[in-house]
Amino acid sequence: MAHSTTTFTRIVELYDAAGALLSKDDFLTEAEQARFADIRAELDQLWPKRRAELVFQIDGPPRLVSAPDEHARRRQIAHGIAPLPSGGD
């Protein structure tokens, strides 16, 4: 599986920047602490996006899961969950 997305590239860049900050011999300045906090916040936003990209690569686009009866079918229950297997055993 190739890592060709810009999301993954950005994640790697952010981890490199965080590692550079943490590898300093001195304590972090306030500006560096703020930068590190910004890096962590951006990583927290990028990982769910990357996970969604990987799921899309493997399983394709999300599918709608709904209830079996027609009345309940009008309401959407969940998006992005792979369909459950049908049949016995």
PDB file as gemmi writes it, atoms N, CA and C in Angstrom:
CRYST1    1.000    1.000    1.000  90.00  90.00  90.00 P 1                      
ATOM      1  N   MET A   1       0.857  -1.167   0.000  1.00  0.00           N  
ATOM      2  CA  MET A   1       0.000   0.000   0.000  1.00  0.00           C  
ATOM      3  C   MET A   1       0.906   1.235   0.000  1.00  0.00           C  
ATOM      4  N   ALA A   2       0.755   2.085  -0.976  1.00  0.00           N  
ATOM      5  CA  ALA A   2       1.589   3.278  -1.108  1.00  0.00           C  
ATOM      6  C   ALA A   2       1.027   4.407  -0.257  1.00  0.00           C  
ATOM      7  N   HIS A   3       1.951   5.184   0.289  1.00  0.00           N  
ATOM      8  CA  HIS A   3       1.570   6.352   1.086  1.00  0.00           C  
ATOM      9  C   HIS A   3       1.761   7.592   0.228  1.00  0.00           C  
ATOM     10  N   SER A   4       0.812   7.864  -0.649  1.00  0.00           N  
ATOM     11  CA  SER A   4       0.990   8.953  -1.601  1.00  0.00           C  
ATOM     12  C   SER A   4       0.108  10.158  -1.314  1.00  0.00           C  
ATOM     13  N   THR A   5      -0.661  10.113  -0.241  1.00  0.00           N  
ATOM     14  CA  THR A   5      -1.566  11.215   0.016  1.00  0.00           C  
ATOM     15  C   THR A   5      -0.831  12.386   0.650  1.00  0.00           C  
ATOM     16  N   THR A   6      -1.350  13.561   0.420  1.00  0.00           N  
ATOM     17  CA  THR A   6      -0.764  14.734   1.061  1.00  0.00           C  
ATOM     18  C   THR A   6      -1.043  14.720   2.561  1.00  0.00           C  
ATOM     19  N   THR A   7      -2.102  14.052   2.984  1.00  0.00           N  
ATOM     20  CA  THR A   7      -2.396  13.938   4.411  1.00  0.00           C  
ATOM     21  C   THR A   7      -1.277  13.192   5.113  1.00  0.00           C  
ATOM     22  N   PHE A   8      -0.869  12.063   4.570  1.00  0.00           N  
ATOM     23  CA  PHE A   8       0.198  11.292   5.188  1.00  0.00           C  
ATOM     24  C   PHE A   8       1.510  12.063   5.171  1.00  0.00           C  
ATOM     25  N   THR A   9       1.794  12.739   4.070  1.00  0.00           N  
ATOM     26  CA  THR A   9       3.013  13.548   3.974  1.00  0.00           C  
ATOM     27  C   THR A   9       3.009  14.634   5.036  1.00  0.00           C  
ATOM     28  N   ARG A  10       1.878  15.285   5.236  1.00  0.00           N  
ATOM     29  CA  ARG A  10       1.775  16.341   6.245  1.00  0.00           C  
ATOM     30  C   ARG A  10       1.941  15.771   7.646  1.00  0.00           C  
ATOM     31  N   ILE A  11       1.394  14.586   7.900  1.00  0.00           N  
ATOM     32  CA  ILE A  11       1.556  13.947   9.204  1.00  0.00           C  
ATOM     33  C   ILE A  11       3.033  13.690   9.487  1.00  0.00           C  
ATOM     34  N   VAL A  12       3.743  13.180   8.509  1.00  0.00           N  
ATOM     35  CA  VAL A  12       5.175  12.911   8.675  1.00  0.00           C  
ATOM     36  C   VAL A  12       5.932  14.215   8.939  1.00  0.00           C  
ATOM     37  N   GLU A  13       5.613  15.265   8.197  1.00  0.00           N  
ATOM     38  CA  GLU A  13       6.265  16.559   8.402  1.00  0.00           C  
ATOM     39  C   GLU A  13       6.027  17.080   9.817  1.00  0.00           C  
ATOM     40  N   LEU A  14       4.792  16.924  10.297  1.00  0.00           N  
ATOM     41  CA  LEU A  14       4.473  17.403  11.640  1.00  0.00           C  
ATOM     42  C   LEU A  14       5.201  16.601  12.713  1.00  0.00           C  
ATOM     43  N   TYR A  15       5.285  15.288  12.541  1.00  0.00           N  
ATOM     44  CA  TYR A  15       6.038  14.488  13.509  1.00  0.00           C  
ATOM     45  C   TYR A  15       7.525  14.847  13.486  1.00  0.00           C  
ATOM     46  N   ASP A  16       8.066  15.139  12.307  1.00  0.00           N  
ATOM     47  CA  ASP A  16       9.463  15.576  12.225  1.00  0.00           C  
ATOM     48  C   ASP A  16       9.667  16.899  12.953  1.00  0.00           C  
ATOM     49  N   ALA A  17       8.736  17.843  12.771  1.00  0.00           N  
ATOM     50  CA  ALA A  17       8.836  19.137  13.438  1.00  0.00           C  
ATOM     51  C   ALA A  17       8.713  18.982  14.952  1.00  0.00           C  
ATOM     52  N   ALA A  18       7.796  18.136  15.396  1.00  0.00           N  
ATOM     53  CA  ALA A  18       7.632  17.894  16.833  1.00  0.00           C  
ATOM     54  C   ALA A  18       8.879  17.234  17.407  1.00  0.00           C  
ATOM     55  N   GLY A  19       9.440  16.288  16.668  1.00  0.00           N  
ATOM     56  CA  GLY A  19      10.661  15.629  17.120  1.00  0.00           C  
ATOM     57  C   GLY A  19      11.828  16.593  17.234  1.00  0.00           C  
ATOM     58  N   ALA A  20      11.915  17.527  16.295  1.00  0.00           N  
ATOM     59  CA  ALA A  20      12.985  18.527  16.349  1.00  0.00           C  
ATOM     60  C   ALA A  20      12.827  19.407  17.592  1.00  0.00           C  
ATOM     61  N   LEU A  21      11.600  19.772  17.907  1.00  0.00           N  
ATOM     62  CA  LEU A  21      11.368  20.583  19.109  1.00  0.00           C  
ATOM     63  C   LEU A  21      11.711  19.806  20.374  1.00  0.00           C  
ATOM     64  N   LEU A  22      11.307  18.550  20.417  1.00  0.00           N  
ATOM     65  CA  LEU A  22      11.530  17.749  21.621  1.00  0.00           C  
ATOM     66  C   LEU A  22      12.980  17.311  21.799  1.00  0.00           C  
ATOM     67  N   SER A  23      13.762  17.347  20.741  1.00  0.00           N  
ATOM     68  CA  SER A  23      15.151  16.897  20.840  1.00  0.00           C  
ATOM     69  C   SER A  23      16.103  18.004  21.305  1.00  0.00           C  
ATOM     70  N   LYS A  24      15.565  19.182  21.560  1.00  0.00           N  
ATOM     71  CA  LYS A  24      16.404  20.278  22.050  1.00  0.00           C  
ATOM     72  C   LYS A  24      16.969  19.930  23.420  1.00  0.00           C  
ATOM     73  N   ASP A  25      18.174  20.441  23.705  1.00  0.00           N  
ATOM     74  CA  ASP A  25      18.792  20.212  25.009  1.00  0.00           C  
ATOM     75  C   ASP A  25      18.190  21.107  26.086  1.00  0.00           C  
ATOM     76  N   ASP A  26      17.717  22.281  25.699  1.00  0.00           N  
ATOM     77  CA  ASP A  26      17.143  23.225  26.658  1.00  0.00           C  
ATOM     78  C   ASP A  26      15.638  23.031  26.753  1.00  0.00           C  
ATOM     79  N   PHE A  27      15.050  23.734  27.717  1.00  0.00           N  
ATOM     80  CA  PHE A  27      13.599  23.747  27.837  1.00  0.00           C  
ATOM     81  C   PHE A  27      13.006  24.496  26.656  1.00  0.00           C  
ATOM     82  N   LEU A  28      11.775  24.177  26.321  1.00  0.00           N  
ATOM     83  CA  LEU A  28      11.100  24.860  25.227  1.00  0.00           C  
ATOM     84  C   LEU A  28      10.674  26.257  25.681  1.00  0.00           C  
ATOM     85  N   THR A  29      10.842  27.221  24.795  1.00  0.00           N  
ATOM     86  CA  THR A  29      10.354  28.567  25.077  1.00  0.00           C  
ATOM     87  C   THR A  29       8.836  28.571  24.968  1.00  0.00           C  
ATOM     88  N   GLU A  30       8.225  29.663  25.358  1.00  0.00           N  
ATOM     89  CA  GLU A  30       6.771  29.755  25.252  1.00  0.00           C  
ATOM     90  C   GLU A  30       6.321  29.636  23.794  1.00  0.00           C  
ATOM     91  N   ALA A  31       7.074  30.267  22.888  1.00  0.00           N  
ATOM     92  CA  ALA A  31       6.736  30.190  21.465  1.00  0.00           C  
ATOM     93  C   ALA A  31       6.857  28.754  20.960  1.00  0.00           C  
ATOM     94  N   GLU A  32       7.892  28.046  21.409  1.00  0.00           N  
ATOM     95  CA  GLU A  32       8.072  26.654  20.994  1.00  0.00           C  
ATOM     96  C   GLU A  32       6.991  25.753  21.592  1.00  0.00           C  
ATOM     97  N   GLN A  33       6.594  26.032  22.828  1.00  0.00           N  
ATOM     98  CA  GLN A  33       5.514  25.275  23.444  1.00  0.00           C  
ATOM     99  C   GLN A  33       4.203  25.492  22.681  1.00  0.00           C  
ATOM    100  N   ALA A  34       3.977  26.733  22.268  1.00  0.00           N  
ATOM    101  CA  ALA A  34       2.772  27.036  21.486  1.00  0.00           C  
ATOM    102  C   ALA A  34       2.823  26.323  20.142  1.00  0.00           C  
ATOM    103  N   ARG A  35       3.995  26.315  19.503  1.00  0.00           N  
ATOM    104  CA  ARG A  35       4.159  25.618  18.223  1.00  0.00           C  
ATOM    105  C   ARG A  35       3.909  24.117  18.396  1.00  0.00           C  
ATOM    106  N   PHE A  36       4.434  23.544  19.480  1.00  0.00           N  
ATOM    107  CA  PHE A  36       4.226  22.122  19.736  1.00  0.00           C  
ATOM    108  C   PHE A  36       2.743  21.828  19.943  1.00  0.00           C  
ATOM    109  N   ALA A  37       2.049  22.690  20.677  1.00  0.00           N  
ATOM    110  CA  ALA A  37       0.609  22.518  20.887  1.00  0.00           C  
ATOM    111  C   ALA A  37      -0.140  22.609  19.560  1.00  0.00           C  
ATOM    112  N   ASP A  38       0.282  23.522  18.681  1.00  0.00           N  
ATOM    113  CA  ASP A  38      -0.339  23.639  17.360  1.00  0.00           C  
ATOM    114  C   ASP A  38      -0.115  22.375  16.529  1.00  0.00           C  
ATOM    115  N   ILE A  39       1.087  21.830  16.627  1.00  0.00           N  
ATOM    116  CA  ILE A  39       1.409  20.594  15.901  1.00  0.00           C  
ATOM    117  C   ILE A  39       0.509  19.460  16.388  1.00  0.00           C  
ATOM    118  N   ARG A  40       0.374  19.310  17.711  1.00  0.00           N  
ATOM    119  CA  ARG A  40      -0.466  18.242  18.261  1.00  0.00           C  
ATOM    120  C   ARG A  40      -1.925  18.416  17.831  1.00  0.00           C  
ATOM    121  N   ALA A  41      -2.396  19.668  17.841  1.00  0.00           N  
ATOM    122  CA  ALA A  41      -3.786  19.920  17.442  1.00  0.00           C  
ATOM    123  C   ALA A  41      -3.998  19.558  15.973  1.00  0.00           C  
ATOM    124  N   GLU A  42      -3.034  19.907  15.124  1.00  0.00           N  
ATOM    125  CA  GLU A  42      -3.169  19.573  13.700  1.00  0.00           C  
ATOM    126  C   GLU A  42      -3.109  18.071  13.477  1.00  0.00           C  
ATOM    127  N   LEU A  43      -2.235  17.387  14.222  1.00  0.00           N  
ATOM    128  CA  LEU A  43      -2.171  15.927  14.113  1.00  0.00           C  
ATOM    129  C   LEU A  43      -3.484  15.283  14.547  1.00  0.00           C  
ATOM    130  N   ASP A  44      -4.081  15.820  15.607  1.00  0.00           N  
ATOM    131  CA  ASP A  44      -5.369  15.285  16.075  1.00  0.00           C  
ATOM    132  C   ASP A  44      -6.455  15.427  15.014  1.00  0.00           C  
ATOM    133  N   GLN A  45      -6.343  16.435  14.165  1.00  0.00           N  
ATOM    134  CA  GLN A  45      -7.315  16.623  13.091  1.00  0.00           C  
ATOM    135  C   GLN A  45      -6.991  15.780  11.862  1.00  0.00           C  
ATOM    136  N   LEU A  46      -5.702  15.530  11.615  1.00  0.00           N  
ATOM    137  CA  LEU A  46      -5.302  14.823  10.402  1.00  0.00           C  
ATOM    138  C   LEU A  46      -5.457  13.305  10.496  1.00  0.00           C  
ATOM    139  N   TRP A  47      -5.272  12.716  11.686  1.00  0.00           N  
ATOM    140  CA  TRP A  47      -5.348  11.258  11.782  1.00  0.00           C  
ATOM    141  C   TRP A  47      -6.711  10.699  11.409  1.00  0.00           C  
ATOM    142  N   PRO A  48      -7.823  11.286  11.855  1.00  0.00           N  
ATOM    143  CA  PRO A  48      -9.124  10.751  11.385  1.00  0.00           C  
ATOM    144  C   PRO A  48      -9.282  10.858   9.863  1.00  0.00           C  
ATOM    145  N   LYS A  49      -8.758  11.926   9.284  1.00  0.00           N  
ATOM    146  CA  LYS A  49      -8.820  12.073   7.828  1.00  0.00           C  
ATOM    147  C   LYS A  49      -8.010  10.974   7.152  1.00  0.00           C  
ATOM    148  N   ARG A  50      -6.824  10.686   7.685  1.00  0.00           N  
ATOM    149  CA  ARG A  50      -5.976   9.637   7.110  1.00  0.00           C  
ATOM    150  C   ARG A  50      -6.646   8.271   7.246  1.00  0.00           C  
ATOM    151  N   ARG A  51      -7.253   8.011   8.398  1.00  0.00           N  
ATOM    152  CA  ARG A  51      -7.950   6.737   8.583  1.00  0.00           C  
ATOM    153  C   ARG A  51      -9.084   6.589   7.578  1.00  0.00           C  
ATOM    154  N   ALA A  52      -9.811   7.675   7.343  1.00  0.00           N  
ATOM    155  CA  ALA A  52     -10.896   7.638   6.358  1.00  0.00           C  
ATOM    156  C   ALA A  52     -10.353   7.365   4.963  1.00  0.00           C  
ATOM    157  N   GLU A  53      -9.192   7.936   4.634  1.00  0.00           N  
ATOM    158  CA  GLU A  53      -8.576   7.677   3.325  1.00  0.00           C  
ATOM    159  C   GLU A  53      -8.217   6.199   3.179  1.00  0.00           C  
ATOM    160  N   LEU A  54      -7.669   5.613   4.244  1.00  0.00           N  
ATOM    161  CA  LEU A  54      -7.298   4.199   4.185  1.00  0.00           C  
ATOM    162  C   LEU A  54      -8.529   3.307   4.055  1.00  0.00           C  
ATOM    163  N   VAL A  55      -9.578   3.613   4.785  1.00  0.00           N  
ATOM    164  CA  VAL A  55     -10.818   2.836   4.674  1.00  0.00           C  
ATOM    165  C   VAL A  55     -11.377   2.948   3.263  1.00  0.00           C  
ATOM    166  N   PHE A  56     -11.359   4.146   2.690  1.00  0.00           N  
ATOM    167  CA  PHE A  56     -11.853   4.340   1.333  1.00  0.00           C  
ATOM    168  C   PHE A  56     -11.030   3.524   0.333  1.00  0.00           C  
ATOM    169  N   GLN A  57      -9.696   3.482   0.523  1.00  0.00           N  
ATOM    170  CA  GLN A  57      -8.836   2.698  -0.375  1.00  0.00           C  
ATOM    171  C   GLN A  57      -9.177   1.217  -0.309  1.00  0.00           C  
ATOM    172  N   ILE A  58      -9.460   0.719   0.881  1.00  0.00           N  
ATOM    173  CA  ILE A  58      -9.690  -0.708   1.065  1.00  0.00           C  
ATOM    174  C   ILE A  58     -11.136  -1.101   0.749  1.00  0.00           C  
ATOM    175  N   ASP A  59     -12.098  -0.347   1.293  1.00  0.00           N  
ATOM    176  CA  ASP A  59     -13.504  -0.736   1.201  1.00  0.00           C  
ATOM    177  C   ASP A  59     -14.315   0.077   0.204  1.00  0.00           C  
ATOM    178  N   GLY A  60     -13.740   1.106  -0.371  1.00  0.00           N  
ATOM    179  CA  GLY A  60     -14.489   1.944  -1.300  1.00  0.00           C  
ATOM    180  C   GLY A  60     -15.319   2.985  -0.564  1.00  0.00           C  
ATOM    181  N   PRO A  61     -16.234   3.619  -1.281  1.00  0.00           N  
ATOM    182  CA  PRO A  61     -17.025   4.689  -0.655  1.00  0.00           C  
ATOM    183  C   PRO A  61     -17.943   4.152   0.432  1.00  0.00           C  
ATOM    184  N   PRO A  62     -18.313   5.004   1.381  1.00  0.00           N  
ATOM    185  CA  PRO A  62     -19.204   4.545   2.451  1.00  0.00           C  
ATOM    186  C   PRO A  62     -20.565   4.133   1.907  1.00  0.00           C  
ATOM    187  N   ARG A  63     -21.197   3.208   2.609  1.00  0.00           N  
ATOM    188  CA  ARG A  63     -22.516   2.731   2.223  1.00  0.00           C  
ATOM    189  C   ARG A  63     -23.517   3.100   3.304  1.00  0.00           C  
ATOM    190  N   LEU A  64     -24.744   3.235   2.918  1.00  0.00           N  
ATOM    191  CA  LEU A  64     -25.823   3.551   3.852  1.00  0.00           C  
ATOM    192  C   LEU A  64     -26.341   2.270   4.484  1.00  0.00           C  
ATOM    193  N   VAL A  65     -26.463   2.283   5.785  1.00  0.00           N  
ATOM    194  CA  VAL A  65     -27.040   1.156   6.503  1.00  0.00           C  
ATOM    195  C   VAL A  65     -28.396   1.623   7.009  1.00  0.00           C  
ATOM    196  N   SER A  66     -29.440   0.848   6.735  1.00  0.00           N  
ATOM    197  CA  SER A  66     -30.774   1.252   7.173  1.00  0.00           C  
ATOM    198  C   SER A  66     -31.545   0.063   7.703  1.00  0.00           C  
ATOM    199  N   ALA A  67     -32.675   0.368   8.307  1.00  0.00           N  
ATOM    200  CA  ALA A  67     -33.532  -0.669   8.879  1.00  0.00           C  
ATOM    201  C   ALA A  67     -34.253  -1.429   7.769  1.00  0.00           C  
ATOM    202  N   PRO A  68     -34.668  -2.674   8.023  1.00  0.00           N  
ATOM    203  CA  PRO A  68     -35.276  -3.498   6.975  1.00  0.00           C  
ATOM    204  C   PRO A  68     -36.690  -3.084   6.573  1.00  0.00           C  
ATOM    205  N   ASP A  69     -37.463  -2.432   7.452  1.00  0.00           N  
ATOM    206  CA  ASP A  69     -38.832  -2.081   7.064  1.00  0.00           C  
ATOM    207  C   ASP A  69     -38.873  -0.730   6.349  1.00  0.00           C  
ATOM    208  N   GLU A  70     -39.851  -0.548   5.484  1.00  0.00           N  
ATOM    209  CA  GLU A  70     -39.936   0.636   4.620  1.00  0.00           C  
ATOM    210  C   GLU A  70     -40.088   1.924   5.418  1.00  0.00           C  
ATOM    211  N   HIS A  71     -40.852   1.903   6.500  1.00  0.00           N  
ATOM    212  CA  HIS A  71     -41.051   3.116   7.294  1.00  0.00           C  
ATOM    213  C   HIS A  71     -39.734   3.596   7.893  1.00  0.00           C  
ATOM    214  N   ALA A  72     -38.967   2.694   8.440  1.00  0.00           N  
ATOM    215  CA  ALA A  72     -37.694   3.065   9.055  1.00  0.00           C  
ATOM    216  C   ALA A  72     -36.634   3.357   8.003  1.00  0.00           C  
ATOM    217  N   ARG A  73     -36.816   2.854   6.800  1.00  0.00           N  
ATOM    218  CA  ARG A  73     -35.840   3.059   5.736  1.00  0.00           C  
ATOM    219  C   ARG A  73     -35.741   4.535   5.352  1.00  0.00           C  
ATOM    220  N   ARG A  74     -36.774   5.302   5.634  1.00  0.00           N  
ATOM    221  CA  ARG A  74     -36.754   6.727   5.300  1.00  0.00           C  
ATOM    222  C   ARG A  74     -35.749   7.490   6.148  1.00  0.00           C  
ATOM    223  N   ARG A  75     -35.472   6.977   7.330  1.00  0.00           N  
ATOM    224  CA  ARG A  75     -34.482   7.618   8.193  1.00  0.00           C  
ATOM    225  C   ARG A  75     -33.139   6.921   8.020  1.00  0.00           C  
ATOM    226  N   GLN A  76     -32.100   7.699   7.896  1.00  0.00           N  
ATOM    227  CA  GLN A  76     -30.769   7.124   7.774  1.00  0.00           C  
ATOM    228  C   GLN A  76     -30.248   6.794   9.168  1.00  0.00           C  
ATOM    229  N   ILE A  77     -29.730   5.593   9.302  1.00  0.00           N  
ATOM    230  CA  ILE A  77     -29.236   5.174  10.607  1.00  0.00           C  
ATOM    231  C   ILE A  77     -27.730   5.396  10.719  1.00  0.00           C  
ATOM    232  N   ALA A  78     -26.965   5.055   9.716  1.00  0.00           N  
ATOM    233  CA  ALA A  78     -25.515   5.213   9.812  1.00  0.00           C  
ATOM    234  C   ALA A  78     -24.913   5.343   8.429  1.00  0.00           C  
ATOM    235  N   HIS A  79     -23.840   6.083   8.345  1.00  0.00           N  
ATOM    236  CA  HIS A  79     -23.074   6.217   7.112  1.00  0.00           C  
ATOM    237  C   HIS A  79     -21.698   5.590   7.312  1.00  0.00           C  
ATOM    238  N   GLY A  80     -21.130   5.052   6.275  1.00  0.00           N  
ATOM    239  CA  GLY A  80     -19.746   4.616   6.284  1.00  0.00           C  
ATOM    240  C   GLY A  80     -19.476   3.287   6.938  1.00  0.00           C  
ATOM    241  N   ILE A  81     -20.471   2.527   7.240  1.00  0.00           N  
ATOM    242  CA  ILE A  81     -20.251   1.218   7.859  1.00  0.00           C  
ATOM    243  C   ILE A  81     -20.440   0.161   6.783  1.00  0.00           C  
ATOM    244  N   ALA A  82     -19.505  -0.744   6.713  1.00  0.00           N  
ATOM    245  CA  ALA A  82     -19.617  -1.820   5.733  1.00  0.00           C  
ATOM    246  C   ALA A  82     -20.868  -2.644   6.015  1.00  0.00           C  
ATOM    247  N   PRO A  83     -21.529  -3.150   4.972  1.00  0.00           N  
ATOM    248  CA  PRO A  83     -22.756  -3.910   5.195  1.00  0.00           C  
ATOM    249  C   PRO A  83     -22.479  -5.205   5.961  1.00  0.00           C  
ATOM    250  N   LEU A  84     -23.460  -5.614   6.737  1.00  0.00           N  
ATOM    251  CA  LEU A  84     -23.325  -6.851   7.493  1.00  0.00           C  
ATOM    252  C   LEU A  84     -23.495  -8.042   6.553  1.00  0.00           C  
ATOM    253  N   PRO A  85     -22.832  -9.144   6.823  1.00  0.00           N  
ATOM    254  CA  PRO A  85     -23.006 -10.304   5.955  1.00  0.00           C  
ATOM    255  C   PRO A  85     -24.430 -10.836   6.090  1.00  0.00           C  
ATOM    256  N   SER A  86     -24.959 -11.331   4.992  1.00  0.00           N  
ATOM    257  CA  SER A  86     -26.308 -11.876   5.031  1.00  0.00           C  
ATOM    258  C   SER A  86     -26.251 -13.378   4.882  1.00  0.00           C  
ATOM    259  N   GLY A  87     -27.308 -14.015   5.267  1.00  0.00           N  
ATOM    260  CA  GLY A  87     -27.352 -15.472   5.177  1.00  0.00           C  
ATOM    261  C   GLY A  87     -27.141 -16.128   6.513  1.00  0.00           C  
ATOM    262  N   GLY A  88     -27.161 -17.427   6.508  1.00  0.00           N  
ATOM    263  CA  GLY A  88     -27.000 -18.202   7.742  1.00  0.00           C  
ATOM    264  C   GLY A  88     -25.541 -18.424   8.075  1.00  0.00           C  
ATOM    265  N   ASP A  89     -25.326 -19.108   9.126  1.00  0.00           N  
ATOM    266  CA  ASP A  89     -24.016 -19.510   9.644  1.00  0.00           C  
ATOM    267  C   ASP A  89     -22.982 -18.519   9.234  1.00  0.00           C  
TER     268      ASP A  89                                                      
END                                                                             
